Amino acid sequence: MCDLGFSGYSSGTGGIRAANRLLTVQFLYMADARGLSDAISEFIPFCNALNLNDLDCAFSLELVTLVMSNRKTIDAVIQKYATNWQINRIARVELCVLRMATAEMLFRQDIPPIVTINEAIEITKMLAGNEPKRFINGILDRIKDSLNRPCRTANI
């Protein structure tokens, strides 16, 4: 079984949402590498292959659905704030992190943008190392600044 942080879950160690964000990025990477623009139907088999149940993957399924359903909008926002970068030049891992975090900031009012950015930075460091974290942070910070809502509290 692949341990994505689900085993031994406790609220003090990042938790199930952090693990689901990582799962989301991994799935988006796989879908992008395979050229699947609408791969929502592939998500449950992906989780099953990792021996994860529906409850383990529920938040990730929400994020994957948001990204896949709103990809053009999400990519346009990323492109707007990726100053001097074309979206097709952004490394695949970083782009998947940006898509997941942008979707969360745009469409999940119950999650403070600062939380989303911090989680995205942690995933970036885990999957791509320390170098790209400043790039990711810069873009996400600009997106956060463009939102018309509090950045440190949920907007519910």
Secondary structure by P-SEA (a helix, b strand, c coil): cccccccccccccccaaaaaaaaaaaaaaaaaaacccccccaaaaaaaaacccccccaaaaaaaaaaaacaaaaaaaaaaaccccccccccaaaaaaaaaaaaaaaccccccaaaaaaaaaaaaaacccccaaaaaaaaaaaaaaacccccccccc
